[in-house]
C-alpha cells in the first residue's frame, strides 16, 4: 500500500512514522523530481539488509575460522563446540549487518524526507 503524498503536511507526517512506500505527487516539484525522490524513498523502504549482512559475514569469516582452528589445535575447544560456535558467530554477524543496514535505511529515509521538504 503506497501512501500518496501531495502536500508538505503528509510528507512531514511520514517523517514521524515508520518508513512506508510512497507515491509522490507534489505540485512544487517537476514530474522527474517526483519520480526521482519516489524511487529513492521506496528503495530505502524495501532495503532488507541482506547484502550488508552477507558483507559482514564475508569480512569476518577468515578471522572466525582462524580462531576456531587455533582453539581446536591448542586443545581449548572441542570440535563439536567449535563448529557450533563458528556457525553461531556467523549467524550473529549476518544478523548484526542486516539490522545495521535496516537502521541506516530508516535514518536515510527521514533525511531524504527533510531534503524534499527543504526543496519545496
PDB file as gemmi writes it, atoms N, CA and C in Angstrom:
CRYST1    1.000    1.000    1.000  90.00  90.00  90.00 P 1                      
ATOM      1  N   UNK A   1       0.838  -1.179   0.000  1.00  0.00           N  
ATOM      2  CA  UNK A   1       0.000   0.000   0.000  1.00  0.00           C  
ATOM      3  C   UNK A   1       0.882   1.242   0.000  1.00  0.00           C  
ATOM      4  N   UNK A   2       0.811   1.997  -1.046  1.00  0.00           N  
ATOM      5  CA  UNK A   2       1.600   3.218  -1.176  1.00  0.00           C  
ATOM      6  C   UNK A   2       0.836   4.406  -0.594  1.00  0.00           C  
ATOM      7  N   UNK A   3       1.553   5.266   0.101  1.00  0.00           N  
ATOM      8  CA  UNK A   3       0.963   6.491   0.630  1.00  0.00           C  
ATOM      9  C   UNK A   3       1.115   7.565  -0.439  1.00  0.00           C  
ATOM     10  N   UNK A   4      -0.007   8.158  -0.850  1.00  0.00           N  
ATOM     11  CA  UNK A   4       0.067   9.226  -1.849  1.00  0.00           C  
ATOM     12  C   UNK A   4       0.393  10.534  -1.141  1.00  0.00           C  
ATOM     13  N   UNK A   5       1.487  11.146  -1.567  1.00  0.00           N  
ATOM     14  CA  UNK A   5       1.960  12.386  -0.954  1.00  0.00           C  
ATOM     15  C   UNK A   5       1.756  13.517  -1.952  1.00  0.00           C  
ATOM     16  N   UNK A   6       0.852  14.446  -1.598  1.00  0.00           N  
ATOM     17  CA  UNK A   6       0.608  15.577  -2.494  1.00  0.00           C  
ATOM     18  C   UNK A   6       0.768  16.930  -1.799  1.00  0.00           C  
ATOM     19  N   UNK A   7       1.215  16.906  -0.527  1.00  0.00           N  
ATOM     20  CA  UNK A   7       1.500  18.172   0.151  1.00  0.00           C  
ATOM     21  C   UNK A   7       2.558  17.983   1.241  1.00  0.00           C  
ATOM     22  N   UNK A   8       3.049  19.084   1.727  1.00  0.00           N  
ATOM     23  CA  UNK A   8       4.139  19.090   2.706  1.00  0.00           C  
ATOM     24  C   UNK A   8       3.718  18.455   4.036  1.00  0.00           C  
ATOM     25  N   UNK A   9       2.455  18.621   4.429  1.00  0.00           N  
ATOM     26  CA  UNK A   9       1.975  18.087   5.704  1.00  0.00           C  
ATOM     27  C   UNK A   9       2.040  16.560   5.737  1.00  0.00           C  
ATOM     28  N   UNK A  10       1.643  15.927   4.647  1.00  0.00           N  
ATOM     29  CA  UNK A  10       1.710  14.464   4.568  1.00  0.00           C  
ATOM     30  C   UNK A  10       3.165  14.018   4.644  1.00  0.00           C  
ATOM     31  N   UNK A  11       4.026  14.747   3.983  1.00  0.00           N  
ATOM     32  CA  UNK A  11       5.453  14.430   3.995  1.00  0.00           C  
ATOM     33  C   UNK A  11       6.022  14.530   5.414  1.00  0.00           C  
ATOM     34  N   UNK A  12       5.671  15.580   6.122  1.00  0.00           N  
ATOM     35  CA  UNK A  12       6.142  15.747   7.500  1.00  0.00           C  
ATOM     36  C   UNK A  12       5.543  14.691   8.428  1.00  0.00           C  
ATOM     37  N   UNK A  13       4.320  14.264   8.139  1.00  0.00           N  
ATOM     38  CA  UNK A  13       3.701  13.196   8.916  1.00  0.00           C  
ATOM     39  C   UNK A  13       4.451  11.877   8.704  1.00  0.00           C  
ATOM     40  N   UNK A  14       4.884  11.635   7.470  1.00  0.00           N  
ATOM     41  CA  UNK A  14       5.668  10.430   7.171  1.00  0.00           C  
ATOM     42  C   UNK A  14       6.998  10.426   7.910  1.00  0.00           C  
ATOM     43  N   UNK A  15       7.549  11.600   8.129  1.00  0.00           N  
ATOM     44  CA  UNK A  15       8.830  11.719   8.834  1.00  0.00           C  
ATOM     45  C   UNK A  15       8.730  11.125  10.236  1.00  0.00           C  
ATOM     46  N   UNK A  16       7.580  11.289  10.867  1.00  0.00           N  
ATOM     47  CA  UNK A  16       7.390  10.846  12.246  1.00  0.00           C  
ATOM     48  C   UNK A  16       7.068   9.364  12.349  1.00  0.00           C  
ATOM     49  N   UNK A  17       6.595   8.766  11.258  1.00  0.00           N  
ATOM     50  CA  UNK A  17       6.140   7.380  11.289  1.00  0.00           C  
ATOM     51  C   UNK A  17       7.211   6.418  10.783  1.00  0.00           C  
ATOM     52  N   UNK A  18       6.867   5.141  10.862  1.00  0.00           N  
ATOM     53  CA  UNK A  18       7.705   4.093  10.296  1.00  0.00           C  
ATOM     54  C   UNK A  18       7.764   4.292   8.781  1.00  0.00           C  
ATOM     55  N   UNK A  19       8.938   4.117   8.158  1.00  0.00           N  
ATOM     56  CA  UNK A  19       9.043   4.302   6.701  1.00  0.00           C  
ATOM     57  C   UNK A  19       8.017   3.461   5.935  1.00  0.00           C  
ATOM     58  N   UNK A  20       7.378   4.100   4.973  1.00  0.00           N  
ATOM     59  CA  UNK A  20       6.362   3.457   4.144  1.00  0.00           C  
ATOM     60  C   UNK A  20       6.622   3.782   2.680  1.00  0.00           C  
ATOM     61  N   UNK A  21       6.205   2.895   1.771  1.00  0.00           N  
ATOM     62  CA  UNK A  21       6.340   3.213   0.349  1.00  0.00           C  
ATOM     63  C   UNK A  21       5.453   4.405  -0.011  1.00  0.00           C  
ATOM     64  N   UNK A  22       5.958   5.242  -0.885  1.00  0.00           N  
ATOM     65  CA  UNK A  22       5.237   6.467  -1.227  1.00  0.00           C  
ATOM     66  C   UNK A  22       5.034   6.597  -2.731  1.00  0.00           C  
ATOM     67  N   UNK A  23       4.025   7.389  -3.054  1.00  0.00           N  
ATOM     68  CA  UNK A  23       3.776   7.806  -4.426  1.00  0.00           C  
ATOM     69  C   UNK A  23       3.738   9.329  -4.377  1.00  0.00           C  
ATOM     70  N   UNK A  24       4.789   9.974  -4.872  1.00  0.00           N  
ATOM     71  CA  UNK A  24       4.896  11.430  -4.770  1.00  0.00           C  
ATOM     72  C   UNK A  24       4.130  12.127  -5.890  1.00  0.00           C  
ATOM     73  N   UNK A  25       3.311  13.085  -5.490  1.00  0.00           N  
ATOM     74  CA  UNK A  25       2.549  13.915  -6.425  1.00  0.00           C  
ATOM     75  C   UNK A  25       2.606  15.365  -5.943  1.00  0.00           C  
ATOM     76  N   UNK A  26       3.804  15.831  -5.673  1.00  0.00           N  
ATOM     77  CA  UNK A  26       3.982  17.190  -5.157  1.00  0.00           C  
ATOM     78  C   UNK A  26       3.974  18.191  -6.307  1.00  0.00           C  
ATOM     79  N   UNK A  27       3.072  19.151  -6.241  1.00  0.00           N  
ATOM     80  CA  UNK A  27       2.951  20.133  -7.324  1.00  0.00           C  
ATOM     81  C   UNK A  27       4.156  21.072  -7.378  1.00  0.00           C  
ATOM     82  N   UNK A  28       4.880  21.195  -6.264  1.00  0.00           N  
ATOM     83  CA  UNK A  28       6.055  22.070  -6.226  1.00  0.00           C  
ATOM     84  C   UNK A  28       7.254  21.477  -6.971  1.00  0.00           C  
ATOM     85  N   UNK A  29       7.204  20.183  -7.235  1.00  0.00           N  
ATOM     86  CA  UNK A  29       8.298  19.504  -7.937  1.00  0.00           C  
ATOM     87  C   UNK A  29       7.867  19.127  -9.350  1.00  0.00           C  
ATOM     88  N   UNK A  30       8.847  18.998 -10.229  1.00  0.00           N  
ATOM     89  CA  UNK A  30       8.546  18.532 -11.584  1.00  0.00           C  
ATOM     90  C   UNK A  30       8.235  17.035 -11.540  1.00  0.00           C  
ATOM     91  N   UNK A  31       7.697  16.530 -12.615  1.00  0.00           N  
ATOM     92  CA  UNK A  31       7.380  15.097 -12.696  1.00  0.00           C  
ATOM     93  C   UNK A  31       8.640  14.255 -12.502  1.00  0.00           C  
ATOM     94  N   UNK A  32       9.740  14.696 -13.108  1.00  0.00           N  
ATOM     95  CA  UNK A  32      11.002  13.967 -12.998  1.00  0.00           C  
ATOM     96  C   UNK A  32      11.525  13.971 -11.557  1.00  0.00           C  
ATOM     97  N   UNK A  33      11.409  15.117 -10.891  1.00  0.00           N  
ATOM     98  CA  UNK A  33      11.849  15.194  -9.497  1.00  0.00           C  
ATOM     99  C   UNK A  33      10.989  14.302  -8.605  1.00  0.00           C  
ATOM    100  N   UNK A  34       9.682  14.315  -8.832  1.00  0.00           N  
ATOM    101  CA  UNK A  34       8.789  13.436  -8.072  1.00  0.00           C  
ATOM    102  C   UNK A  34       9.191  11.976  -8.239  1.00  0.00           C  
ATOM    103  N   UNK A  35       9.430  11.567  -9.478  1.00  0.00           N  
ATOM    104  CA  UNK A  35       9.818  10.180  -9.749  1.00  0.00           C  
ATOM    105  C   UNK A  35      11.171   9.842  -9.124  1.00  0.00           C  
ATOM    106  N   UNK A  36      12.116  10.777  -9.205  1.00  0.00           N  
ATOM    107  CA  UNK A  36      13.445  10.562  -8.644  1.00  0.00           C  
ATOM    108  C   UNK A  36      13.366  10.342  -7.132  1.00  0.00           C  
ATOM    109  N   UNK A  37      12.702  11.257  -6.426  1.00  0.00           N  
ATOM    110  CA  UNK A  37      12.595  11.137  -4.970  1.00  0.00           C  
ATOM    111  C   UNK A  37      11.753   9.927  -4.559  1.00  0.00           C  
ATOM    112  N   UNK A  38      10.718   9.652  -5.327  1.00  0.00           N  
ATOM    113  CA  UNK A  38       9.874   8.487  -5.043  1.00  0.00           C  
ATOM    114  C   UNK A  38      10.696   7.204  -5.118  1.00  0.00           C  
ATOM    115  N   UNK A  39      11.508   7.101  -6.161  1.00  0.00           N  
ATOM    116  CA  UNK A  39      12.345   5.912  -6.327  1.00  0.00           C  
ATOM    117  C   UNK A  39      13.347   5.790  -5.181  1.00  0.00           C  
ATOM    118  N   UNK A  40      13.978   6.896  -4.807  1.00  0.00           N  
ATOM    119  CA  UNK A  40      14.957   6.857  -3.720  1.00  0.00           C  
ATOM    120  C   UNK A  40      14.315   6.464  -2.391  1.00  0.00           C  
ATOM    121  N   UNK A  41      13.167   7.048  -2.085  1.00  0.00           N  
ATOM    122  CA  UNK A  41      12.485   6.717  -0.827  1.00  0.00           C  
ATOM    123  C   UNK A  41      12.043   5.258  -0.803  1.00  0.00           C  
ATOM    124  N   UNK A  42      11.469   4.783  -1.895  1.00  0.00           N  
ATOM    125  CA  UNK A  42      10.986   3.407  -1.937  1.00  0.00           C  
ATOM    126  C   UNK A  42      12.128   2.396  -1.892  1.00  0.00           C  
ATOM    127  N   UNK A  43      13.266   2.723  -2.484  1.00  0.00           N  
ATOM    128  CA  UNK A  43      14.426   1.835  -2.376  1.00  0.00           C  
ATOM    129  C   UNK A  43      14.866   1.695  -0.923  1.00  0.00           C  
ATOM    130  N   UNK A  44      14.797   2.780  -0.173  1.00  0.00           N  
ATOM    131  CA  UNK A  44      15.166   2.734   1.247  1.00  0.00           C  
ATOM    132  C   UNK A  44      14.155   1.927   2.056  1.00  0.00           C  
ATOM    133  N   UNK A  45      12.880   2.026   1.700  1.00  0.00           N  
ATOM    134  CA  UNK A  45      11.841   1.273   2.415  1.00  0.00           C  
ATOM    135  C   UNK A  45      12.017  -0.224   2.199  1.00  0.00           C  
ATOM    136  N   UNK A  46      12.333  -0.611   0.967  1.00  0.00           N  
ATOM    137  CA  UNK A  46      12.398  -2.030   0.631  1.00  0.00           C  
ATOM    138  C   UNK A  46      13.781  -2.649   0.842  1.00  0.00           C  
ATOM    139  N   UNK A  47      14.704  -1.924   1.461  1.00  0.00           N  
ATOM    140  CA  UNK A  47      16.025  -2.466   1.751  1.00  0.00           C  
ATOM    141  C   UNK A  47      15.910  -3.498   2.869  1.00  0.00           C  
ATOM    142  N   UNK A  48      16.272  -4.749   2.576  1.00  0.00           N  
ATOM    143  CA  UNK A  48      16.153  -5.809   3.584  1.00  0.00           C  
ATOM    144  C   UNK A  48      17.436  -5.986   4.388  1.00  0.00           C  
ATOM    145  N   UNK A  49      18.541  -5.441   3.934  1.00  0.00           N  
ATOM    146  CA  UNK A  49      19.793  -5.541   4.674  1.00  0.00           C  
ATOM    147  C   UNK A  49      20.587  -6.804   4.397  1.00  0.00           C  
ATOM    148  N   UNK A  50      20.129  -7.627   3.479  1.00  0.00           N  
ATOM    149  CA  UNK A  50      20.805  -8.900   3.209  1.00  0.00           C  
ATOM    150  C   UNK A  50      22.237  -8.708   2.715  1.00  0.00           C  
ATOM    151  N   UNK A  51      22.438  -7.757   1.832  1.00  0.00           N  
ATOM    152  CA  UNK A  51      23.779  -7.528   1.281  1.00  0.00           C  
ATOM    153  C   UNK A  51      24.750  -7.095   2.373  1.00  0.00           C  
ATOM    154  N   UNK A  52      24.289  -6.264   3.284  1.00  0.00           N  
ATOM    155  CA  UNK A  52      25.141  -5.799   4.375  1.00  0.00           C  
ATOM    156  C   UNK A  52      25.496  -6.951   5.313  1.00  0.00           C  
ATOM    157  N   UNK A  53      24.518  -7.786   5.625  1.00  0.00           N  
ATOM    158  CA  UNK A  53      24.775  -8.948   6.473  1.00  0.00           C  
ATOM    159  C   UNK A  53      25.761  -9.906   5.832  1.00  0.00           C  
ATOM    160  N   UNK A  54      25.592 -10.130   4.543  1.00  0.00           N  
ATOM    161  CA  UNK A  54      26.494 -11.014   3.802  1.00  0.00           C  
ATOM    162  C   UNK A  54      27.913 -10.446   3.789  1.00  0.00           C  
ATOM    163  N   UNK A  55      28.034  -9.139   3.604  1.00  0.00           N  
ATOM    164  CA  UNK A  55      29.353  -8.499   3.580  1.00  0.00           C  
ATOM    165  C   UNK A  55      30.062  -8.635   4.918  1.00  0.00           C  
ATOM    166  N   UNK A  56      29.319  -8.445   6.002  1.00  0.00           N  
ATOM    167  CA  UNK A  56      29.918  -8.567   7.328  1.00  0.00           C  
ATOM    168  C   UNK A  56      30.368 -10.005   7.593  1.00  0.00           C  
ATOM    169  N   UNK A  57      29.583 -10.963   7.135  1.00  0.00           N  
ATOM    170  CA  UNK A  57      29.961 -12.371   7.300  1.00  0.00           C  
ATOM    171  C   UNK A  57      31.230 -12.683   6.506  1.00  0.00           C  
ATOM    172  N   UNK A  58      31.300 -12.191   5.283  1.00  0.00           N  
ATOM    173  CA  UNK A  58      32.493 -12.425   4.456  1.00  0.00           C  
ATOM    174  C   UNK A  58      33.728 -11.764   5.049  1.00  0.00           C  
ATOM    175  N   UNK A  59      33.542 -10.586   5.618  1.00  0.00           N  
ATOM    176  CA  UNK A  59      34.659  -9.844   6.188  1.00  0.00           C  
ATOM    177  C   UNK A  59      35.286 -10.585   7.369  1.00  0.00           C  
ATOM    178  N   UNK A  60      34.452 -11.129   8.239  1.00  0.00           N  
ATOM    179  CA  UNK A  60      34.961 -11.764   9.455  1.00  0.00           C  
ATOM    180  C   UNK A  60      35.152 -13.275   9.343  1.00  0.00           C  
ATOM    181  N   UNK A  61      34.755 -13.881   8.228  1.00  0.00           N  
ATOM    182  CA  UNK A  61      34.880 -15.327   8.074  1.00  0.00           C  
ATOM    183  C   UNK A  61      36.307 -15.836   8.301  1.00  0.00           C  
ATOM    184  N   UNK A  62      37.326 -15.223   7.681  1.00  0.00           N  
ATOM    185  CA  UNK A  62      38.689 -15.722   7.914  1.00  0.00           C  
ATOM    186  C   UNK A  62      39.097 -15.667   9.390  1.00  0.00           C  
ATOM    187  N   UNK A  63      38.749 -14.606  10.080  1.00  0.00           N  
ATOM    188  CA  UNK A  63      39.110 -14.482  11.500  1.00  0.00           C  
ATOM    189  C   UNK A  63      38.407 -15.549  12.335  1.00  0.00           C  
ATOM    190  N   UNK A  64      37.149 -15.820  12.034  1.00  0.00           N  
ATOM    191  CA  UNK A  64      36.402 -16.842  12.772  1.00  0.00           C  
ATOM    192  C   UNK A  64      37.028 -18.212  12.547  1.00  0.00           C  
ATOM    193  N   UNK A  65      37.370 -18.520  11.310  1.00  0.00           N  
ATOM    194  CA  UNK A  65      37.992 -19.817  11.002  1.00  0.00           C  
ATOM    195  C   UNK A  65      39.330 -19.952  11.723  1.00  0.00           C  
ATOM    196  N   UNK A  66      40.147 -18.915  11.684  1.00  0.00           N  
ATOM    197  CA  UNK A  66      41.455 -18.956  12.355  1.00  0.00           C  
ATOM    198  C   UNK A  66      41.288 -19.167  13.858  1.00  0.00           C  
ATOM    199  N   UNK A  67      40.372 -18.448  14.474  1.00  0.00           N  
ATOM    200  CA  UNK A  67      40.155 -18.600  15.918  1.00  0.00           C  
ATOM    201  C   UNK A  67      39.654 -19.996  16.278  1.00  0.00           C  
ATOM    202  N   UNK A  68      38.758 -20.532  15.482  1.00  0.00           N  
ATOM    203  CA  UNK A  68      38.227 -21.867  15.763  1.00  0.00           C  
ATOM    204  C   UNK A  68      39.302 -22.933  15.584  1.00  0.00           C  
ATOM    205  N   UNK A  69      40.041 -22.847  14.497  1.00  0.00           N  
ATOM    206  CA  UNK A  69      41.118 -23.820  14.259  1.00  0.00           C  
ATOM    207  C   UNK A  69      42.172 -23.715  15.355  1.00  0.00           C  
ATOM    208  N   UNK A  70      42.525 -22.502  15.735  1.00  0.00           N  
ATOM    209  CA  UNK A  70      43.507 -22.314  16.811  1.00  0.00           C  
ATOM    210  C   UNK A  70      42.994 -22.895  18.119  1.00  0.00           C  
ATOM    211  N   UNK A  71      41.717 -22.693  18.414  1.00  0.00           N  
ATOM    212  CA  UNK A  71      41.134 -23.244  19.638  1.00  0.00           C  
ATOM    213  C   UNK A  71      41.156 -24.758  19.648  1.00  0.00           C  
ATOM    214  N   UNK A  72      40.899 -25.375  18.492  1.00  0.00           N  
ATOM    215  CA  UNK A  72      40.924 -26.839  18.399  1.00  0.00           C  
ATOM    216  C   UNK A  72      42.353 -27.353  18.518  1.00  0.00           C  
ATOM    217  N   UNK A  73      43.281 -26.735  17.779  1.00  0.00           N  
ATOM    218  CA  UNK A  73      44.681 -27.173  17.783  1.00  0.00           C  
ATOM    219  C   UNK A  73      45.306 -27.032  19.172  1.00  0.00           C  
ATOM    220  N   UNK A  74      45.012 -25.954  19.852  1.00  0.00           N  
ATOM    221  CA  UNK A  74      45.571 -25.726  21.187  1.00  0.00           C  
ATOM    222  C   UNK A  74      44.848 -26.523  22.268  1.00  0.00           C  
ATOM    223  N   UNK A  75      43.802 -27.216  21.889  1.00  0.00           N  
ATOM    224  CA  UNK A  75      43.067 -28.039  22.845  1.00  0.00           C  
ATOM    225  C   UNK A  75      42.128 -27.250  23.740  1.00  0.00           C  
ATOM    226  N   UNK A  76      41.846 -26.025  23.383  1.00  0.00           N  
ATOM    227  CA  UNK A  76      40.953 -25.194  24.194  1.00  0.00           C  
ATOM    228  C   UNK A  76      39.480 -25.477  23.908  1.00  0.00           C  
ATOM    229  N   UNK A  77      39.192 -25.975  22.699  1.00  0.00           N  
ATOM    230  CA  UNK A  77      37.812 -26.218  22.291  1.00  0.00           C  
ATOM    231  C   UNK A  77      37.641 -27.628  21.751  1.00  0.00           C  
ATOM    232  N   UNK A  78      36.504 -28.228  22.065  1.00  0.00           N  
ATOM    233  CA  UNK A  78      36.111 -29.491  21.467  1.00  0.00           C  
ATOM    234  C   UNK A  78      35.650 -29.191  20.037  1.00  0.00           C  
ATOM    235  N   UNK A  79      35.822 -30.131  19.133  1.00  0.00           N  
ATOM    236  CA  UNK A  79      35.484 -29.908  17.726  1.00  0.00           C  
ATOM    237  C   UNK A  79      34.004 -29.552  17.557  1.00  0.00           C  
ATOM    238  N   UNK A  80      33.111 -30.294  18.219  1.00  0.00           N  
ATOM    239  CA  UNK A  80      31.676 -30.030  18.084  1.00  0.00           C  
ATOM    240  C   UNK A  80      31.320 -28.640  18.605  1.00  0.00           C  
ATOM    241  N   UNK A  81      31.880 -28.291  19.740  1.00  0.00           N  
ATOM    242  CA  UNK A  81      31.620 -26.969  20.318  1.00  0.00           C  
ATOM    243  C   UNK A  81      32.172 -25.878  19.404  1.00  0.00           C  
ATOM    244  N   UNK A  82      33.356 -26.097  18.863  1.00  0.00           N  
ATOM    245  CA  UNK A  82      33.977 -25.106  17.986  1.00  0.00           C  
ATOM    246  C   UNK A  82      33.139 -24.877  16.732  1.00  0.00           C  
ATOM    247  N   UNK A  83      32.637 -25.953  16.138  1.00  0.00           N  
ATOM    248  CA  UNK A  83      31.806 -25.826  14.940  1.00  0.00           C  
ATOM    249  C   UNK A  83      30.508 -25.080  15.274  1.00  0.00           C  
ATOM    250  N   UNK A  84      29.885 -25.430  16.391  1.00  0.00           N  
ATOM    251  CA  UNK A  84      28.658 -24.730  16.813  1.00  0.00           C  
ATOM    252  C   UNK A  84      28.935 -23.254  17.074  1.00  0.00           C  
ATOM    253  N   UNK A  85      30.062 -22.961  17.696  1.00  0.00           N  
ATOM    254  CA  UNK A  85      30.430 -21.570  17.952  1.00  0.00           C  
ATOM    255  C   UNK A  85      30.638 -20.819  16.640  1.00  0.00           C  
ATOM    256  N   UNK A  86      31.325 -21.449  15.702  1.00  0.00           N  
ATOM    257  CA  UNK A  86      31.578 -20.814  14.411  1.00  0.00           C  
ATOM    258  C   UNK A  86      30.293 -20.496  13.670  1.00  0.00           C  
ATOM    259  N   UNK A  87      29.386 -21.468  13.640  1.00  0.00           N  
ATOM    260  CA  UNK A  87      28.101 -21.247  12.970  1.00  0.00           C  
ATOM    261  C   UNK A  87      27.319 -20.143  13.675  1.00  0.00           C  
ATOM    262  N   UNK A  88      27.305 -20.181  14.994  1.00  0.00           N  
ATOM    263  CA  UNK A  88      26.584 -19.159  15.770  1.00  0.00           C  
ATOM    264  C   UNK A  88      27.153 -17.768  15.528  1.00  0.00           C  
ATOM    265  N   UNK A  89      28.469 -17.667  15.507  1.00  0.00           N  
ATOM    266  CA  UNK A  89      29.112 -16.369  15.273  1.00  0.00           C  
ATOM    267  C   UNK A  89      28.761 -15.843  13.884  1.00  0.00           C  
ATOM    268  N   UNK A  90      28.774 -16.717  12.876  1.00  0.00           N  
ATOM    269  CA  UNK A  90      28.456 -16.276  11.520  1.00  0.00           C  
ATOM    270  C   UNK A  90      26.994 -15.821  11.408  1.00  0.00           C  
ATOM    271  N   UNK A  91      26.086 -16.546  12.060  1.00  0.00           N  
ATOM    272  CA  UNK A  91      24.674 -16.137  12.051  1.00  0.00           C  
ATOM    273  C   UNK A  91      24.517 -14.794  12.744  1.00  0.00           C  
ATOM    274  N   UNK A  92      25.189 -14.627  13.871  1.00  0.00           N  
ATOM    275  CA  UNK A  92      25.129 -13.369  14.613  1.00  0.00           C  
ATOM    276  C   UNK A  92      25.688 -12.211  13.785  1.00  0.00           C  
ATOM    277  N   UNK A  93      26.794 -12.436  13.086  1.00  0.00           N  
ATOM    278  CA  UNK A  93      27.361 -11.388  12.232  1.00  0.00           C  
ATOM    279  C   UNK A  93      26.396 -10.999  11.111  1.00  0.00           C  
ATOM    280  N   UNK A  94      25.752 -11.992  10.508  1.00  0.00           N  
ATOM    281  CA  UNK A  94      24.772 -11.707   9.463  1.00  0.00           C  
ATOM    282  C   UNK A  94      23.605 -10.896   9.997  1.00  0.00           C  
ATOM    283  N   UNK A  95      23.140 -11.251  11.186  1.00  0.00           N  
ATOM    284  CA  UNK A  95      22.030 -10.528  11.804  1.00  0.00           C  
ATOM    285  C   UNK A  95      22.422  -9.100  12.162  1.00  0.00           C  
ATOM    286  N   UNK A  96      23.606  -8.925  12.705  1.00  0.00           N  
ATOM    287  CA  UNK A  96      24.088  -7.579  13.050  1.00  0.00           C  
ATOM    288  C   UNK A  96      24.180  -6.708  11.795  1.00  0.00           C  
ATOM    289  N   UNK A  97      24.746  -7.247  10.722  1.00  0.00           N  
ATOM    290  CA  UNK A  97      24.849  -6.494   9.470  1.00  0.00           C  
ATOM    291  C   UNK A  97      23.487  -6.124   8.912  1.00  0.00           C  
ATOM    292  N   UNK A  98      22.561  -7.059   8.982  1.00  0.00           N  
ATOM    293  CA  UNK A  98      21.204  -6.820   8.482  1.00  0.00           C  
ATOM    294  C   UNK A  98      20.519  -5.715   9.286  1.00  0.00           C  
ATOM    295  N   UNK A  99      20.570  -5.805  10.612  1.00  0.00           N  
ATOM    296  CA  UNK A  99      19.927  -4.801  11.465  1.00  0.00           C  
ATOM    297  C   UNK A  99      20.565  -3.425  11.295  1.00  0.00           C  
ATOM    298  N   UNK A 100      21.874  -3.406  11.157  1.00  0.00           N  
ATOM    299  CA  UNK A 100      22.573  -2.131  10.966  1.00  0.00           C  
ATOM    300  C   UNK A 100      22.134  -1.481   9.657  1.00  0.00           C  
ATOM    301  N   UNK A 101      21.996  -2.270   8.615  1.00  0.00           N  
ATOM    302  CA  UNK A 101      21.587  -1.747   7.314  1.00  0.00           C  
ATOM    303  C   UNK A 101      20.143  -1.241   7.341  1.00  0.00           C  
ATOM    304  N   UNK A 102      19.262  -1.975   8.002  1.00  0.00           N  
ATOM    305  CA  UNK A 102      17.867  -1.548   8.103  1.00  0.00           C  
ATOM    306  C   UNK A 102      17.767  -0.246   8.889  1.00  0.00           C  
ATOM    307  N   UNK A 103      18.520  -0.139   9.981  1.00  0.00           N  
ATOM    308  CA  UNK A 103      18.517   1.085  10.786  1.00  0.00           C  
ATOM    309  C   UNK A 103      19.060   2.273   9.984  1.00  0.00           C  
ATOM    310  N   UNK A 104      20.123   2.045   9.235  1.00  0.00           N  
ATOM    311  CA  UNK A 104      20.690   3.101   8.395  1.00  0.00           C  
ATOM    312  C   UNK A 104      19.680   3.547   7.338  1.00  0.00           C  
ATOM    313  N   UNK A 105      18.950   2.602   6.763  1.00  0.00           N  
ATOM    314  CA  UNK A 105      17.930   2.939   5.760  1.00  0.00           C  
ATOM    315  C   UNK A 105      16.831   3.810   6.357  1.00  0.00           C  
ATOM    316  N   UNK A 106      16.427   3.510   7.592  1.00  0.00           N  
ATOM    317  CA  UNK A 106      15.401   4.328   8.250  1.00  0.00           C  
ATOM    318  C   UNK A 106      15.886   5.755   8.443  1.00  0.00           C  
ATOM    319  N   UNK A 107      17.140   5.903   8.865  1.00  0.00           N  
ATOM    320  CA  UNK A 107      17.691   7.250   9.063  1.00  0.00           C  
ATOM    321  C   UNK A 107      17.818   7.985   7.737  1.00  0.00           C  
ATOM    322  N   UNK A 108      18.256   7.288   6.688  1.00  0.00           N  
ATOM    323  CA  UNK A 108      18.376   7.893   5.360  1.00  0.00           C  
ATOM    324  C   UNK A 108      17.002   8.294   4.811  1.00  0.00           C  
ATOM    325  N   UNK A 109      15.988   7.498   5.087  1.00  0.00           N  
ATOM    326  CA  UNK A 109      14.611   7.798   4.666  1.00  0.00           C  
ATOM    327  C   UNK A 109      14.173   9.129   5.262  1.00  0.00           C  
ATOM    328  N   UNK A 110      14.389   9.282   6.560  1.00  0.00           N  
ATOM    329  CA  UNK A 110      14.000  10.534   7.226  1.00  0.00           C  
ATOM    330  C   UNK A 110      14.824  11.713   6.708  1.00  0.00           C  
ATOM    331  N   UNK A 111      16.091  11.475   6.482  1.00  0.00           N  
ATOM    332  CA  UNK A 111      16.962  12.528   5.946  1.00  0.00           C  
ATOM    333  C   UNK A 111      16.487  12.960   4.554  1.00  0.00           C  
ATOM    334  N   UNK A 112      16.109  11.992   3.732  1.00  0.00           N  
ATOM    335  CA  UNK A 112      15.631  12.281   2.377  1.00  0.00           C  
ATOM    336  C   UNK A 112      14.314  13.053   2.421  1.00  0.00           C  
ATOM    337  N   UNK A 113      13.437  12.725   3.364  1.00  0.00           N  
ATOM    338  CA  UNK A 113      12.178  13.464   3.507  1.00  0.00           C  
ATOM    339  C   UNK A 113      12.460  14.920   3.853  1.00  0.00           C  
ATOM    340  N   UNK A 114      13.385  15.153   4.779  1.00  0.00           N  
ATOM    341  CA  UNK A 114      13.740  16.534   5.131  1.00  0.00           C  
ATOM    342  C   UNK A 114      14.335  17.271   3.937  1.00  0.00           C  
ATOM    343  N   UNK A 115      15.113  16.559   3.141  1.00  0.00           N  
ATOM    344  CA  UNK A 115      15.693  17.159   1.938  1.00  0.00           C  
ATOM    345  C   UNK A 115      14.584  17.587   0.970  1.00  0.00           C  
ATOM    346  N   UNK A 116      13.571  16.752   0.814  1.00  0.00           N  
ATOM    347  CA  UNK A 116      12.448  17.090  -0.068  1.00  0.00           C  
ATOM    348  C   UNK A 116      11.683  18.288   0.491  1.00  0.00           C  
ATOM    349  N   UNK A 117      11.448  18.288   1.799  1.00  0.00           N  
ATOM    350  CA  UNK A 117      10.719  19.399   2.434  1.00  0.00           C  
ATOM    351  C   UNK A 117      11.464  20.712   2.222  1.00  0.00           C  
ATOM    352  N   UNK A 118      12.779  20.686   2.339  1.00  0.00           N  
ATOM    353  CA  UNK A 118      13.566  21.905   2.139  1.00  0.00           C  
ATOM    354  C   UNK A 118      13.596  22.334   0.671  1.00  0.00           C  
ATOM    355  N   UNK A 119      13.404  21.376  -0.238  1.00  0.00           N  
ATOM    356  CA  UNK A 119      13.396  21.678  -1.666  1.00  0.00           C  
ATOM    357  C   UNK A 119      12.109  22.394  -2.077  1.00  0.00           C  
ATOM    358  N   UNK A 120      11.000  21.999  -1.451  1.00  0.00           N  
ATOM    359  CA  UNK A 120       9.705  22.591  -1.862  1.00  0.00           C  
ATOM    360  C   UNK A 120       9.357  23.832  -1.067  1.00  0.00           C  
TER     361      UNK A 120                                                      
END                                                                             
